[in-house]
């Protein structure tokens, strides 16, 4: 699976840990940074990741900022993206199972690294169930 990950200055350490988890899971990973704790504008990274996923170049995207809120708002502006902000594994699982989320957003200042890794593993290993949920995802997609 091809995964692209981006983060702002608040998400550097968590993003770097998640890159290692993704590699352990045998994913092909592109990390676009930022790689510094110097302040940057999170929408710049959110849009790069979202466009790469929407185009089909990458199967899934991961975004990390302070709360995950800004990244999720920005990523969801890109047609074809269903970005989910998750703070625990249950929401991560349902975002994939019911909503076929293709971008995961995490808050580095909200989650510890262990929980962020657990959320990521859950999100990456949960498949979309289809069935009645496909109809709903189609309705979401028609809003693009």
URBELSUL-V279847 format. One record per pair of residues at least 12 apart in sequence whose ideal C-beta (glycine too) atoms are under 7 Angstrom apart, sorted by sequence separation. I is the first residue (numbers start at 1). J is the second residue. D is the distance in whole Angstrom. If there is no record, write none. Layout:
# URBELSUL-V279847
i = (I | I)
j = (J | J)
d = (D | D)
This chain:
# URBELSUL-V279847
i = (19 | 49 | 63 | 92 | 5 | 32 | 72 | 106 | 5 | 49 | 84 | 15 | 32 | 69 | 104 | 32 | 46 | 68 | 82 | 84 | 45 | 82 | 83 | 86 | 3 | 82 | 104 | 82 | 83 | 84 | 85 | 86 | 87 | 81 | 84 | 12 | 81 | 83 | 12 | 42 | 87 | 3 | 5 | 54 | 87 | 9 | 12 | 46 | 50 | 54 | 1 | 2 | 3 | 4 | 5 | 6 | 7 | 8 | 49 | 54 | 6 | 7 | 9 | 47 | 51 | 54 | 92 | 96 | 4 | 9 | 42 | 46 | 50 | 53 | 75 | 95 | 100 | 9 | 42 | 46 | 89 | 93 | 97 | 9 | 75 | 89 | 92 | 96 | 9 | 43 | 47 | 50 | 88 | 92 | 96 | 97 | 98 | 8 | 42 | 96 | 97 | 50 | 72 | 86 | 89 | 93 | 8 | 71 | 98 | 8 | 68 | 86 | 100 | 7 | 68 | 99 | 6 | 68 | 6 | 63 | 67 | 61 | 66 | 6 | 60 | 61 | 62 | 63 | 64 | 65 | 66 | 67 | 68 | 6 | 60 | 65 | 66 | 67 | 18 | 64 | 4 | 4 | 4 | 15 | 53 | 14 | 53 | 11 | 50 | 4 | 11 | 49 | 3 | 10 | 2 | 3 | 7 | 10 | 2 | 3 | 4 | 5 | 6 | 7 | 8 | 1 | 3 | 7 | 62 | 82 | 1 | 3 | 80 | 79 | 14 | 14 | 17 | 21 | 11 | 10 | 18 | 10 | 14 | 18 | 21 | 25 | 17 | 21 | 14 | 18)
j = (31 | 61 | 75 | 104 | 18 | 45 | 85 | 119 | 19 | 63 | 99 | 31 | 48 | 85 | 120 | 49 | 63 | 85 | 99 | 101 | 63 | 100 | 101 | 104 | 22 | 101 | 123 | 102 | 103 | 104 | 105 | 106 | 107 | 102 | 105 | 34 | 103 | 105 | 35 | 65 | 110 | 27 | 29 | 78 | 111 | 34 | 37 | 71 | 75 | 79 | 27 | 28 | 29 | 30 | 31 | 32 | 33 | 34 | 75 | 80 | 33 | 34 | 36 | 74 | 78 | 81 | 119 | 123 | 32 | 37 | 70 | 74 | 78 | 81 | 103 | 123 | 128 | 38 | 71 | 75 | 118 | 122 | 126 | 39 | 105 | 119 | 122 | 126 | 40 | 74 | 78 | 81 | 119 | 123 | 127 | 128 | 129 | 40 | 74 | 128 | 129 | 83 | 105 | 119 | 122 | 126 | 42 | 105 | 133 | 45 | 105 | 123 | 137 | 45 | 106 | 137 | 45 | 107 | 46 | 103 | 107 | 102 | 107 | 48 | 102 | 103 | 104 | 105 | 106 | 107 | 108 | 109 | 110 | 49 | 103 | 108 | 109 | 110 | 62 | 108 | 49 | 52 | 53 | 64 | 102 | 64 | 103 | 64 | 103 | 58 | 65 | 103 | 58 | 65 | 58 | 59 | 63 | 66 | 59 | 60 | 61 | 62 | 63 | 64 | 65 | 59 | 61 | 65 | 120 | 140 | 60 | 62 | 144 | 144 | 106 | 108 | 113 | 117 | 108 | 108 | 116 | 109 | 113 | 117 | 120 | 124 | 117 | 121 | 116 | 120)
d = (5 | 4 | 6 | 7 | 6 | 6 | 4 | 7 | 6 | 6 | 7 | 7 | 6 | 6 | 7 | 7 | 6 | 5 | 6 | 4 | 7 | 6 | 7 | 6 | 5 | 5 | 5 | 6 | 4 | 6 | 4 | 7 | 7 | 6 | 7 | 7 | 6 | 5 | 7 | 5 | 6 | 5 | 7 | 5 | 7 | 6 | 6 | 5 | 4 | 6 | 5 | 5 | 5 | 5 | 5 | 5 | 7 | 6 | 7 | 4 | 7 | 6 | 7 | 6 | 6 | 5 | 5 | 6 | 7 | 5 | 5 | 4 | 4 | 6 | 5 | 7 | 4 | 6 | 6 | 5 | 6 | 5 | 6 | 5 | 7 | 6 | 5 | 4 | 5 | 4 | 7 | 5 | 7 | 4 | 7 | 7 | 7 | 5 | 7 | 6 | 5 | 7 | 4 | 5 | 4 | 5 | 4 | 5 | 5 | 6 | 4 | 7 | 5 | 6 | 5 | 6 | 4 | 4 | 7 | 6 | 4 | 7 | 6 | 6 | 6 | 4 | 5 | 5 | 5 | 7 | 6 | 6 | 7 | 4 | 7 | 7 | 4 | 6 | 6 | 5 | 5 | 5 | 7 | 5 | 5 | 5 | 6 | 3 | 6 | 4 | 5 | 7 | 6 | 6 | 5 | 7 | 7 | 4 | 5 | 5 | 5 | 4 | 6 | 4 | 5 | 5 | 7 | 7 | 7 | 7 | 7 | 6 | 6 | 4 | 7 | 4 | 5 | 5 | 4 | 5 | 7 | 6 | 6 | 7 | 6 | 6 | 6 | 7 | 5 | 5)
